[in-house]
Amino acid sequence: MTDDDLWELTRTRLFWAGILANGVTTEDGAAAVEAALPTRPSSREDLTRLHRLATHELTGMLALLSDDEPRWADGHGSTVGDVRRLVEGR
């Protein structure tokens, strides 16, 4: 996987973890999560470390929340289950 691909995957996982952790249900909330994402690390080692953290955060939030809890997902009034399907590709 290239650094660019790893960064995109990391940003995606951080974004969805932020949506879940912060109980985001609106476009404004999603925009705030997007704005709060960190900048890209300069080294592959730091990027890999951040990727592991993002993966841990996302999987942890998905494990804690039930699928019927409301959350924003691609601009729709949705649920944690909808986010789960988006990130797991179901």
MOPAC internal coordinates of N, CA, C and O (Angstrom, degrees):
PM7 1SCF
backbone

  N    0.0000 0     0.00 0     0.00 0    0    0    0
  C    1.4485 1     0.00 0     0.00 0    1    0    0
  C    1.5247 1   108.56 1     0.00 0    2    1    0
  O    1.2310 1   120.92 1   -46.16 1    3    2    1
  N    1.3165 1   115.85 1   133.84 1    3    2    1
  C    1.4655 1   119.66 1   179.09 1    5    3    2
  C    1.5206 1   110.23 1   -74.00 1    6    5    3
  O    1.2310 1   120.77 1   -17.29 1    7    6    5
  N    1.3254 1   116.13 1   162.71 1    7    6    5
  C    1.4640 1   120.45 1   175.86 1    9    7    6
  C    1.5258 1   110.80 1   -59.54 1   10    9    7
  O    1.2310 1   120.09 1   139.86 1   11   10    9
  N    1.3288 1   117.44 1   -40.14 1   11   10    9
  C    1.4640 1   120.60 1   179.34 1   13   11   10
  C    1.5238 1   111.27 1   -62.04 1   14   13   11
  O    1.2310 1   120.28 1   137.01 1   15   14   13
  N    1.3280 1   117.07 1   -42.99 1   15   14   13
  C    1.4643 1   120.81 1   178.42 1   17   15   14
  C    1.5315 1   111.03 1   -65.52 1   18   17   15
  O    1.2310 1   120.71 1   137.63 1   19   18   17
  N    1.3208 1   116.25 1   -42.37 1   19   18   17
  C    1.4627 1   120.12 1   179.28 1   21   19   18
  C    1.5207 1   110.89 1   -63.72 1   22   21   19
  O    1.2310 1   120.27 1   140.52 1   23   22   21
  N    1.3271 1   117.10 1   -39.48 1   23   22   21
  C    1.4567 1   120.67 1   178.52 1   25   23   22
  C    1.5286 1   110.67 1   -64.70 1   26   25   23
  O    1.2310 1   119.95 1   135.61 1   27   26   25
  N    1.3226 1   117.71 1   -44.39 1   27   26   25
  C    1.4695 1   120.60 1   179.88 1   29   27   26
  C    1.5288 1   110.84 1   -61.90 1   30   29   27
  O    1.2310 1   119.96 1   136.68 1   31   30   29
  N    1.3105 1   117.69 1   -43.32 1   31   30   29
  C    1.4590 1   121.72 1   178.27 1   33   31   30
  C    1.5280 1   110.76 1   -64.52 1   34   33   31
  O    1.2310 1   120.61 1   139.13 1   35   34   33
  N    1.3100 1   116.44 1   -40.87 1   35   34   33
  C    1.4670 1   121.15 1   179.03 1   37   35   34
  C    1.5211 1   110.70 1   -63.52 1   38   37   35
  O    1.2310 1   120.38 1   132.69 1   39   38   37
  N    1.3333 1   116.88 1   -47.31 1   39   38   37
  C    1.4767 1   120.91 1   178.20 1   41   39   38
  C    1.5275 1   110.81 1   -59.44 1   42   41   39
  O    1.2310 1   120.31 1   138.51 1   43   42   41
  N    1.3092 1   117.02 1   -41.49 1   43   42   41
  C    1.4582 1   120.88 1  -179.72 1   45   43   42
  C    1.5237 1   110.24 1   -62.88 1   46   45   43
  O    1.2310 1   120.51 1   134.63 1   47   46   45
  N    1.3135 1   116.63 1   -45.37 1   47   46   45
  C    1.4640 1   119.98 1  -179.53 1   49   47   46
  C    1.5190 1   111.43 1   -67.07 1   50   49   47
  O    1.2310 1   119.97 1   140.24 1   51   50   49
  N    1.3211 1   117.67 1   -39.76 1   51   50   49
  C    1.4642 1   120.23 1   176.21 1   53   51   50
  C    1.5246 1   111.38 1   -63.22 1   54   53   51
  O    1.2310 1   120.86 1   139.34 1   55   54   53
  N    1.3307 1   115.96 1   -40.66 1   55   54   53
  C    1.4625 1   120.21 1   179.58 1   57   55   54
  C    1.5312 1   110.72 1   -60.37 1   58   57   55
  O    1.2310 1   120.43 1   127.98 1   59   58   57
  N    1.3314 1   116.79 1   -52.02 1   59   58   57
  C    1.4636 1   119.37 1  -177.14 1   61   59   58
  C    1.5174 1   111.41 1   -67.88 1   62   61   59
  O    1.2310 1   119.65 1   145.04 1   63   62   61
  N    1.3180 1   118.27 1   -34.96 1   63   62   61
  C    1.4672 1   120.23 1   175.05 1   65   63   62
  C    1.5216 1   110.05 1   -61.75 1   66   65   63
  O    1.2310 1   120.41 1   140.46 1   67   66   65
  N    1.3354 1   116.83 1   -39.54 1   67   66   65
  C    1.4629 1   120.98 1   177.55 1   69   67   66
  C    1.5136 1   112.67 1   -65.99 1   70   69   67
  O    1.2310 1   120.47 1   139.80 1   71   70   69
  N    1.3126 1   116.71 1   -40.20 1   71   70   69
  C    1.4720 1   121.01 1   176.57 1   73   71   70
  C    1.5229 1   109.52 1   -59.13 1   74   73   71
  O    1.2310 1   121.14 1   131.74 1   75   74   73
  N    1.3278 1   115.42 1   -48.26 1   75   74   73
  C    1.4612 1   119.78 1  -177.71 1   77   75   74
  C    1.5185 1   112.19 1   -67.62 1   78   77   75
  O    1.2310 1   120.10 1   131.99 1   79   78   77
  N    1.3269 1   117.41 1   -48.01 1   79   78   77
  C    1.4636 1   121.49 1  -175.21 1   81   79   78
  C    1.5199 1   112.84 1   -65.34 1   82   81   79
  O    1.2310 1   120.71 1   146.96 1   83   82   81
  N    1.3293 1   116.25 1   -33.04 1   83   82   81
  C    1.4599 1   120.14 1  -176.05 1   85   83   82
  C    1.5210 1   114.11 1   -96.01 1   86   85   83
  O    1.2310 1   120.37 1  -175.67 1   87   86   85
  N    1.3142 1   116.90 1     4.33 1   87   86   85
  C    1.4641 1   120.06 1   177.87 1   89   87   86
  C    1.5136 1   113.49 1    63.29 1   90   89   87
  O    1.2310 1   120.04 1  -146.09 1   91   90   89
  N    1.3177 1   117.52 1    33.91 1   91   90   89
  C    1.4574 1   122.82 1  -175.13 1   93   91   90
  C    1.5267 1   110.84 1   -69.04 1   94   93   91
  O    1.2310 1   121.30 1   -50.35 1   95   94   93
  N    1.3368 1   115.12 1   129.65 1   95   94   93
  C    1.4605 1   120.70 1   178.14 1   97   95   94
  C    1.5250 1   112.71 1  -130.70 1   98   97   95
  O    1.2310 1   119.94 1  -176.07 1   99   98   97
  N    1.3318 1   117.73 1     3.93 1   99   98   97
  C    1.4624 1   121.28 1  -176.36 1  101   99   98
  C    1.5246 1   111.86 1  -129.26 1  102  101   99
  O    1.2310 1   121.29 1   -18.24 1  103  102  101
  N    1.3324 1   115.13 1   161.76 1  103  102  101
  C    1.4737 1   120.77 1   175.01 1  105  103  102
  C    1.5308 1   110.75 1   -59.52 1  106  105  103
  O    1.2310 1   120.46 1   137.86 1  107  106  105
  N    1.3368 1   116.73 1   -42.14 1  107  106  105
  C    1.4644 1   119.85 1   179.68 1  109  107  106
  C    1.5243 1   111.43 1   -61.55 1  110  109  107
  O    1.2310 1   120.67 1   139.41 1  111  110  109
  N    1.3193 1   116.33 1   -40.59 1  111  110  109
  C    1.4574 1   120.32 1   177.49 1  113  111  110
  C    1.5139 1   111.83 1   -64.01 1  114  113  111
  O    1.2310 1   120.83 1   138.09 1  115  114  113
  N    1.3345 1   116.02 1   -41.91 1  115  114  113
  C    1.4698 1   120.46 1   178.10 1  117  115  114
  C    1.5269 1   110.38 1   -63.35 1  118  117  115
  O    1.2310 1   120.46 1   139.83 1  119  118  117
  N    1.3326 1   116.72 1   -40.17 1  119  118  117
  C    1.4709 1   120.42 1   178.25 1  121  119  118
  C    1.5263 1   110.78 1   -64.27 1  122  121  119
  O    1.2310 1   120.29 1   143.14 1  123  122  121
  N    1.3195 1   117.06 1   -36.86 1  123  122  121
  C    1.4638 1   120.64 1   178.40 1  125  123  122
  C    1.5256 1   111.10 1   -66.76 1  126  125  123
  O    1.2310 1   120.25 1   139.89 1  127  126  125
  N    1.3279 1   117.13 1   -40.11 1  127  126  125
  C    1.4661 1   120.40 1   176.62 1  129  127  126
  C    1.5266 1   109.54 1   -62.79 1  130  129  127
  O    1.2310 1   120.69 1   134.86 1  131  130  129
  N    1.3226 1   116.29 1   -45.14 1  131  130  129
  C    1.4762 1   120.80 1   178.95 1  133  131  130
  C    1.5257 1   110.89 1   -59.10 1  134  133  131
  O    1.2310 1   120.60 1   135.98 1  135  134  133
  N    1.3225 1   116.46 1   -44.02 1  135  134  133
  C    1.4673 1   120.74 1  -178.42 1  137  135  134
  C    1.5290 1   112.24 1   -66.55 1  138  137  135
  O    1.2310 1   120.25 1   153.85 1  139  138  137
  N    1.3197 1   117.13 1   -26.15 1  139  138  137
  C    1.4633 1   121.11 1  -177.09 1  141  139  138
  C    1.5307 1   113.48 1   -88.38 1  142  141  139
  O    1.2310 1   119.90 1   176.82 1  143  142  141
  N    1.3295 1   117.79 1    -3.18 1  143  142  141
  C    1.4568 1   119.54 1  -179.82 1  145  143  142
  C    1.5243 1   110.62 1   -62.81 1  146  145  143
  O    1.2310 1   120.24 1   -34.90 1  147  146  145
  N    1.3202 1   117.15 1   145.10 1  147  146  145
  C    1.4689 1   119.56 1  -178.72 1  149  147  146
  C    1.5245 1   111.63 1   -71.25 1  150  149  147
  O    1.2310 1   121.52 1   -16.12 1  151  150  149
  N    1.3077 1   114.69 1   163.88 1  151  150  149
  C    1.4627 1   119.70 1   173.81 1  153  151  150
  C    1.5266 1   108.84 1   -77.66 1  154  153  151
  O    1.2310 1   121.58 1   -19.35 1  155  154  153
  N    1.3112 1   114.58 1   160.65 1  155  154  153
  C    1.4614 1   120.56 1  -178.10 1  157  155  154
  C    1.5203 1   110.67 1   -67.03 1  158  157  155
  O    1.2310 1   120.44 1   -50.79 1  159  158  157
  N    1.3339 1   116.76 1   129.21 1  159  158  157
  C    1.4650 1   119.45 1   175.70 1  161  159  158
  C    1.5270 1   110.74 1   -62.74 1  162  161  159
  O    1.2310 1   120.89 1   -28.99 1  163  162  161
  N    1.3137 1   115.91 1   151.01 1  163  162  161
  C    1.4620 1   119.60 1  -175.97 1  165  163  162
  C    1.5208 1   113.41 1   -82.80 1  166  165  163
  O    1.2310 1   119.68 1   155.78 1  167  166  165
  N    1.3195 1   118.22 1   -24.22 1  167  166  165
  C    1.4638 1   119.65 1  -178.36 1  169  167  166
  C    1.5318 1   110.72 1  -110.11 1  170  169  167
  O    1.2310 1   121.26 1   -26.40 1  171  170  169
  N    1.3131 1   115.19 1   153.60 1  171  170  169
  C    1.4741 1   120.91 1   177.01 1  173  171  170
  C    1.5297 1   109.99 1   -61.81 1  174  173  171
  O    1.2310 1   120.51 1   141.52 1  175  174  173
  N    1.3099 1   116.64 1   -38.48 1  175  174  173
  C    1.4640 1   120.71 1   179.70 1  177  175  174
  C    1.5281 1   111.08 1   -61.14 1  178  177  175
  O    1.2310 1   120.29 1   133.96 1  179  178  177
  N    1.3220 1   117.06 1   -46.04 1  179  178  177
  C    1.4657 1   120.40 1   178.82 1  181  179  178
  C    1.5228 1   111.40 1   -68.02 1  182  181  179
  O    1.2310 1   120.45 1   143.47 1  183  182  181
  N    1.3179 1   116.75 1   -36.53 1  183  182  181
  C    1.4617 1   120.72 1   177.60 1  185  183  182
  C    1.5289 1   110.39 1   -64.70 1  186  185  183
  O    1.2310 1   120.53 1   137.54 1  187  186  185
  N    1.3136 1   116.59 1   -42.46 1  187  186  185
  C    1.4647 1   120.88 1   178.33 1  189  187  186
  C    1.5298 1   110.37 1   -63.82 1  190  189  187
  O    1.2310 1   120.33 1   138.45 1  191  190  189
  N    1.3035 1   116.97 1   -41.55 1  191  190  189
  C    1.4657 1   121.62 1   177.95 1  193  191  190
  C    1.5281 1   110.27 1   -61.62 1  194  193  191
  O    1.2310 1   120.06 1   134.63 1  195  194  193
  N    1.3292 1   117.48 1   -45.37 1  195  194  193
  C    1.4651 1   121.22 1   179.13 1  197  195  194
  C    1.5253 1   110.88 1   -65.47 1  198  197  195
  O    1.2310 1   120.29 1   143.22 1  199  198  197
  N    1.3233 1   117.05 1   -36.78 1  199  198  197
  C    1.4606 1   120.69 1   177.68 1  201  199  198
  C    1.5303 1   110.84 1   -62.36 1  202  201  199
  O    1.2310 1   120.74 1   136.51 1  203  202  201
  N    1.3230 1   116.19 1   -43.49 1  203  202  201
  C    1.4687 1   119.48 1   177.95 1  205  203  202
  C    1.5277 1   110.61 1   -62.12 1  206  205  203
  O    1.2310 1   120.30 1   137.72 1  207  206  205
  N    1.3188 1   117.03 1   -42.28 1  207  206  205
  C    1.4630 1   121.42 1   178.11 1  209  207  206
  C    1.5269 1   110.61 1   -62.46 1  210  209  207
  O    1.2310 1   120.28 1   134.34 1  211  210  209
  N    1.3201 1   117.06 1   -45.66 1  211  210  209
  C    1.4678 1   121.33 1  -179.70 1  213  211  210
  C    1.5209 1   111.01 1   -61.38 1  214  213  211
  O    1.2310 1   120.54 1   137.42 1  215  214  213
  N    1.3113 1   116.58 1   -42.58 1  215  214  213
  C    1.4649 1   121.17 1   178.96 1  217  215  214
  C    1.5193 1   110.22 1   -63.37 1  218  217  215
  O    1.2310 1   120.54 1   135.37 1  219  218  217
  N    1.3175 1   116.58 1   -44.63 1  219  218  217
  C    1.4656 1   121.52 1   178.83 1  221  219  218
  C    1.5306 1   110.67 1   -61.80 1  222  221  219
  O    1.2310 1   120.32 1   135.10 1  223  222  221
  N    1.3176 1   117.00 1   -44.90 1  223  222  221
  C    1.4697 1   121.10 1  -179.83 1  225  223  222
  C    1.5272 1   111.20 1   -62.39 1  226  225  223
  O    1.2310 1   120.36 1   133.78 1  227  226  225
  N    1.3161 1   116.91 1   -46.22 1  227  226  225
  C    1.4614 1   120.61 1  -178.26 1  229  227  226
  C    1.5217 1   111.14 1   -65.50 1  230  229  227
  O    1.2310 1   119.91 1   131.55 1  231  230  229
  N    1.3143 1   117.77 1   -48.45 1  231  230  229
  C    1.4666 1   119.43 1  -178.74 1  233  231  230
  C    1.5310 1   110.82 1   -65.94 1  234  233  231
  O    1.2310 1   120.41 1   145.43 1  235  234  233
  N    1.3092 1   116.83 1   -34.57 1  235  234  233
  C    1.4643 1   120.48 1   177.02 1  237  235  234
  C    1.5136 1   112.18 1   -64.63 1  238  237  235
  O    1.2310 1   120.21 1   135.92 1  239  238  237
  N    1.3205 1   117.20 1   -44.08 1  239  238  237
  C    1.4643 1   120.58 1   178.69 1  241  239  238
  C    1.5245 1   110.69 1   -65.57 1  242  241  239
  O    1.2310 1   120.20 1   138.21 1  243  242  241
  N    1.3204 1   117.21 1   -41.79 1  243  242  241
  C    1.4702 1   119.63 1   178.65 1  245  243  242
  C    1.5215 1   111.02 1   -63.77 1  246  245  243
  O    1.2310 1   119.81 1   147.25 1  247  246  245
  N    1.3189 1   117.97 1   -32.75 1  247  246  245
  C    1.4636 1   121.26 1   178.65 1  249  247  246
  C    1.5258 1   111.76 1   -72.25 1  250  249  247
  O    1.2310 1   120.28 1   149.57 1  251  250  249
  N    1.3267 1   117.07 1   -30.43 1  251  250  249
  C    1.4652 1   121.05 1  -176.79 1  253  251  250
  C    1.5245 1   114.31 1   -82.68 1  254  253  251
  O    1.2310 1   120.31 1   152.13 1  255  254  253
  N    1.3070 1   117.01 1   -27.87 1  255  254  253
  C    1.4680 1   120.66 1  -171.03 1  257  255  254
  C    1.5216 1   111.94 1  -102.05 1  258  257  255
  O    1.2310 1   121.35 1   -34.06 1  259  258  257
  N    1.3270 1   115.03 1   145.94 1  259  258  257
  C    1.4668 1   118.74 1   175.99 1  261  259  258
  C    1.5255 1   109.40 1   -86.56 1  262  261  259
  O    1.2310 1   121.23 1   -28.10 1  263  262  261
  N    1.3126 1   115.25 1   151.90 1  263  262  261
  C    1.4624 1   121.25 1  -174.73 1  265  263  262
  C    1.5167 1   114.41 1   -61.86 1  266  265  263
  O    1.2310 1   119.25 1   158.12 1  267  266  265
  N    1.3091 1   119.03 1   -21.88 1  267  266  265
  C    1.4600 1   120.33 1  -175.94 1  269  267  266
  C    1.5300 1   113.87 1   -90.23 1  270  269  267
  O    1.2310 1   119.61 1   178.51 1  271  270  269
  N    1.3405 1   118.36 1    -1.49 1  271  270  269
  C    1.4591 1   120.59 1   178.45 1  273  271  270
  C    1.5269 1   110.47 1   -71.73 1  274  273  271
  O    1.2310 1   120.09 1   -42.85 1  275  274  273
  N    1.3357 1   117.42 1   137.15 1  275  274  273
  C    1.4707 1   119.54 1  -178.33 1  277  275  274
  C    1.5267 1   112.86 1   -68.66 1  278  277  275
  O    1.2310 1   120.98 1   -42.36 1  279  278  277
  N    1.3230 1   115.73 1   137.64 1  279  278  277
  C    1.4653 1   123.83 1   174.14 1  281  279  278
  C    1.5169 1   108.21 1  -154.89 1  282  281  279
  O    1.2310 1   120.74 1   -25.57 1  283  282  281
  N    1.3300 1   116.19 1   154.43 1  283  282  281
  C    1.4609 1   122.31 1   175.78 1  285  283  282
  C    1.5171 1   108.60 1   -73.36 1  286  285  283
  O    1.2310 1   120.86 1   -41.15 1  287  286  285
  N    1.3285 1   115.95 1   138.85 1  287  286  285
  C    1.4714 1   120.26 1   175.38 1  289  287  286
  C    1.5205 1   108.50 1  -149.19 1  290  289  287
  O    1.2310 1   120.55 1   -75.65 1  291  290  289
  N    1.3132 1   116.55 1   104.35 1  291  290  289
  C    1.4671 1   122.53 1   177.61 1  293  291  290
  C    1.5221 1   113.93 1    54.70 1  294  293  291
  O    1.2310 1   121.09 1  -137.34 1  295  294  293
  N    1.3174 1   115.53 1    42.66 1  295  294  293
  C    1.4514 1   120.25 1   171.93 1  297  295  294
  C    1.5063 1   116.05 1    83.60 1  298  297  295
  O    1.2310 1   119.78 1  -172.75 1  299  298  297
  N    1.3002 1   118.03 1     7.25 1  299  298  297
  C    1.4543 1   120.64 1  -178.60 1  301  299  298
  C    1.5204 1   109.81 1  -116.87 1  302  301  299
  O    1.2310 1   120.72 1   -26.86 1  303  302  301
  N    1.3348 1   116.23 1   153.14 1  303  302  301
  C    1.4489 1   119.93 1   169.94 1  305  303  302
  C    1.5122 1   106.79 1   -68.28 1  306  305  303
  O    1.2310 1   120.09 1   -71.58 1  307  306  305
  N    1.3074 1   117.44 1   108.42 1  307  306  305
  C    1.4470 1   120.89 1  -170.15 1  309  307  306
  C    1.5145 1   111.26 1  -133.63 1  310  309  307
  O    1.2310 1   121.32 1    13.49 1  311  310  309
  N    1.3134 1   115.08 1  -166.51 1  311  310  309
  C    1.4613 1   121.84 1  -177.17 1  313  311  310
  C    1.5270 1   110.79 1  -132.32 1  314  313  311
  O    1.2310 1   121.74 1    -8.20 1  315  314  313
  N    1.3181 1   114.27 1   171.80 1  315  314  313
  C    1.4624 1   120.37 1   174.02 1  317  315  314
  C    1.5269 1   109.73 1   -58.00 1  318  317  315
  O    1.2310 1   120.12 1   142.99 1  319  318  317
  N    1.3193 1   117.38 1   -37.01 1  319  318  317
  C    1.4621 1   120.89 1   178.48 1  321  319  318
  C    1.5194 1   111.93 1   -60.42 1  322  321  319
  O    1.2310 1   120.26 1   142.35 1  323  322  321
  N    1.3445 1   117.11 1   -37.65 1  323  322  321
  C    1.4619 1   120.55 1   177.01 1  325  323  322
  C    1.5267 1   110.73 1   -66.21 1  326  325  323
  O    1.2310 1   120.50 1   138.56 1  327  326  325
  N    1.3241 1   116.66 1   -41.44 1  327  326  325
  C    1.4682 1   120.12 1   176.51 1  329  327  326
  C    1.5217 1   109.35 1   -62.88 1  330  329  327
  O    1.2310 1   120.45 1   135.70 1  331  330  329
  N    1.3235 1   116.74 1   -44.30 1  331  330  329
  C    1.4623 1   120.73 1   179.58 1  333  331  330
  C    1.5297 1   110.49 1   -56.49 1  334  333  331
  O    1.2310 1   120.08 1   134.64 1  335  334  333
  N    1.3281 1   117.44 1   -45.36 1  335  334  333
  C    1.4651 1   120.41 1   179.68 1  337  335  334
  C    1.5212 1   111.45 1   -64.75 1  338  337  335
  O    1.2310 1   119.98 1   143.49 1  339  338  337
  N    1.3341 1   117.65 1   -36.51 1  339  338  337
  C    1.4677 1   121.13 1   178.08 1  341  339  338
  C    1.5250 1   111.43 1   -63.86 1  342  341  339
  O    1.2310 1   120.46 1   131.34 1  343  342  341
  N    1.3163 1   116.73 1   -48.66 1  343  342  341
  C    1.4651 1   119.71 1  -173.93 1  345  343  342
  C    1.5173 1   113.05 1   -79.51 1  346  345  343
  O    1.2310 1   120.34 1   155.40 1  347  346  345
  N    1.3224 1   116.95 1   -24.60 1  347  346  345
  C    1.4549 1   120.17 1   179.06 1  349  347  346
  C    1.5275 1   112.39 1   -94.88 1  350  349  347
  O    1.2310 1   120.60 1   176.74 1  351  350  349
  N    1.3340 1   116.45 1    -3.26 1  351  350  349
  C    1.4523 1   120.87 1   177.51 1  353  351  350
  C    1.5058 1   114.41 1    70.04 1  354  353  351
  O    1.2310 1   120.29 1  -150.21 1  355  354  353
  N    1.3156 1   117.04 1    29.79 1  355  354  353
  C    1.4648 1   120.38 1   179.25 1  357  355  354
  C    1.4979 1   110.48 1   -95.44 1  358  357  355
  O    1.2310 1   120.10 1   180.00 1  359  358  357

